[in-house]
Amino acid sequence: MKYIVVLGDGMSDLKIEELDNKTCLESAVTPALDRLAPLSETGLCKTVPNSLKPGSDVANMSVLGFAPLKYYTGRSPLEAVSMGINLKSTDVTLRCNLVTLSDDEPYENKTMLDYSAGEITTAEAEELINFINAELGSRDFAFYTGISYRHCLVAANGVTGHDLTPPHDISDKKITAHLPKGKNAAKYLEFMKRSYGLLSSHPVNLKRISEGKKPANSIWLWGEGTKPAVPSFKSIRNLKGGIISAVDLVKGIGILAGMDIIEVEGATGNYNTDFQGKANAAADALINGLDYVYIHIEAPDECGHHGDYAHKVYSIEQIDKVVDTLCKRLNAAGEHFAMLVCPDHPTPCATKTHSSDPVPYLLYTDKRSLFNGAKRYTEDCAASTGEYVSDGYRLIEKLISIK
């Protein structure tokens, strides 16, 4: 028996007036999911505990089956592990976004124009972060390059307990009330302010501006944490598992859990990602020996953060094709399988940020019908069944209990 999770990050939404008062899931053309729904169990799942913020870190850890209240120690250490940073127990890590801020002065009066600096390329970002590290780094603070706008700061012998705001939570808002607070807040704010002066005139940004692109004119620090102690996935599930994702934080969870990290050329973390490349890589891995594959698809979340409902609908339609490819390839190979399709959390286009609301899930197996009443996979249809999983980390138990 093979087990598959197709995770559409941020896929669920609120009703959108421009989509005839439908959600993106309701508006999307999804023939594969429409075919599976009348054979599936559908319901709602609470992936984020009330005491934690609804980040992709907490929510993906939950869907992977690791109780966040037990194992979660922050977002950035998960990304740091994926980036190959050798963390000490005394290190504190922070996510370091490259962002676009307005030119208002002073720094505290600026507006968050884009938390991703226009989806800056990794090559451009590497040049900027290396420059920042040369200018601001020290024995106690080191900046590391990640992917696109997502990078890392490691504070040696650091402290936690700061109030740090995710930049995607304040899109188009003044940053004044969202600047760092806590013991090292003055140092972190100093880094951010100095980075604006350093980056605004950097050749990479001057070239981006000349091309009509948004400049990566500041760093933004958030998501602090320390290295967590996550148990081996195989030791607790007795399954050999793999992860497919373009996002460091999801790969970091997989690395800590001893799972295979399956790289897919063309996986970008946005709606231009190679959806079919991910589907085929997952099918190959399952047919060739893995028992479980977690396919993380970031595109709907990125579209939600930008309020881009059209590309969010498109991304969901591509995820439907991923589901179709997986079913066809595993059926052709004679492999019985169970599949879970769900978001990690909602990312409504109207708010451009995450919410803690329960997410719709679909649970399918080719061995028998699990039908419990929903004829489509949508938020309302899932709610109508009355099926509810209150602890998201237990959703995996529903999946792997299918034999």
PEVEN-V428556 format. One record per helix or strand of 2 or more residues. SS is the DSSP state (~ for helix, > for strand). FROM is the first residue (numbers start at 1). TO is the last residue. Records with the same first field share a line. If there is no record, write none. Layout:
SS: FROM-TO, FROM-TO
This chain:
>: 2-8, 41-45, 92-101, 111-114, 141-147, 150-155, 218-225, 241-244, 260-261, 292-297, 337-342, 346-348, 353-355, 359-365, 388-389
~: 17-19, 24-27, 31-37, 56-63, 68-71, 76-82, 107-109, 122-136, 167-170, 176-178, 185-199, 203-210, 233-237, 248-256, 275-287, 299-305, 309-332, 379-384, 392-400
